[in-house]
Amino acid sequence: MEVSSTLLDNSLSGEIYNEEKIVLRGIIDCYFEEEGKAIILDYKTDYVPKGEEQVVVDRYRTQLNYYGEAIEKLIGKEVKEKCLYLFSIDKEVNIDKI
């Protein structure tokens, strides 16, 4: 699913945009519904040393939070979980539980 969202936002990663319109574009790898709520799964192929999942979560947290907002607006359902699947260590990580 491709999501293109025009947002009026005062801050993005610490930058000030003085009420300019910002277009964010991304592709949500996977989402599905469970018990009436959405779960987002984004695949990452970055190399992740064992025990360093937090570094990757920190890198992609903002991206998944924007995906969550987009899904809620598009399908009108609450996002229950936002997860990364880290191929290099064959592990799923819920970004809100790490």
Secondary structure, DSSP 8 states (H G I E B T S, - for coil): -EEEEEEE-SEETTEE-TT-EEEEEEE--EEEEETTEEEEEEEE-----TT-HHHHHHHHHHHHHHHHHHHHHHH---EEEEEEEEGGGTEEEETT--
